[in-house]
Amino acid sequence: MTSLSFGYNRQAGFVWILQKEKTEHRFKKIGNTVSFDTEITTFAEHHKMRKITGIKSKEFLIWVPISDMYISDPASGKINFKTYTGLGRTLPVSGFLLEDGLEEDKKKKKEGKK
């Protein structure tokens, strides 16, 4: 994701990201594809993002907009997602860590040296 603009209004907790193109990312550990629109907005609080726009998750064959994500209990290692219809899903936080990409980059570098 190459962002053109990023902003944060601390008083309101409002965050926005503008990027050139819509992008998709596959989180391999949880087996889910997420779409990031050219404009992403949210209100950020401690362990919570609400009123999210511009992020969708592919569930079966349908793109579902994500409205909220939060961590109720950090010790649980779980993150909760909700849609605008009130449906939700709980996933492990570890599924969203950047280690997958870093491990792939390391493998590519090692293969390049051989």
N, C-alpha and C positions, 0 to 999 in steps of 0.2 A: 504494500500500500504506500504510494507516494503522495504525501499530503502537500497541498498548496498553502493551506492556512489551518492554523490550530489556535483555538482561543479558550479562555477560561475566565468566567466572571465569578470571582471568589464569593462575593456577597450573595448572589443568587444560586451559586453552584452550577451554573449553566456552562456546558462544554460543547464546542463544535469543532468539526473537522471537515475540511473541504479538500477533495482530491480530484485529479484530472479524469480518472476513469473509474467506473464501477469495477470492483474486484471480488473474486471468490477465493476462499481458502478452505482447504480440507484439513480438519483436525483428525489426524490418523488414529490417535489413541481412543477417541470416542466415536469414530466413524461417522462424523457429521461434516457437512459442507455449509459454510456460512457466506452470505453475500453482503458486501459493504457497498452502499450506494455512494454517489459522488458527494453527498452531503449527509453527515451523521451528526445528530444532536442528542443531548441527554442532560438531565439534572443529576449531578453526582453528590452523594453523601457518603458518610463513613460506611464502608462495606455494602454500598447500594448505588445502583444507577436506575433511575426511573424516567418515564416518558421518553423512552429511546425512540428515535426515528432513524431510518436508513440502514438498519441491520435486520437481515432475514436468515432464517435457518431452514434448510431443506429437510422436510419430514416426509418420508416416502417419496411421492412425486410432486409435492406441493411446497411452495415457498411460504413460510409462515413468519410474519413480522414479529420481532421480539420487542416487548414494551418495557419490561423490567428485568433486572438481574441483581441478585443480592446473596450475601453470605450471612446466614442467620447465626451460625456458630463456627467461627474460624477453626476451631479444634476438630471439627467434623471432617474437614477437607472436602466439603460439598458446596457447590454453587447452584442456586435456584434461578430458573428462567421462567418468565411468564409472558403470555401473549395478550393482545388487547381483548380477547374473548374470555380471559381468565384461566385458560388452560396453562398448565405448567409442567416443568420437567426439572429433575435434580440430577446433576452430573458431578463427577469428581473434578476438583480444581486442577489436579495433576494432568488432566487431559488437555489443558490449555497452556501448559508451560512451553517455552520456546526450545526445549531440549531436542525435539524431533528435528527441527531445522538445523540446529548446531551439529547434531550427530551426523546428519546427511552431508553437511559441508565438510566435516572432518573426514568422512569416508571418501568424498570426491577428491580432497587434497591428497590423501594417502594413495589413492588409485593413480593420481596424476604423477606422483613421484616415482612410481614403479616403471 
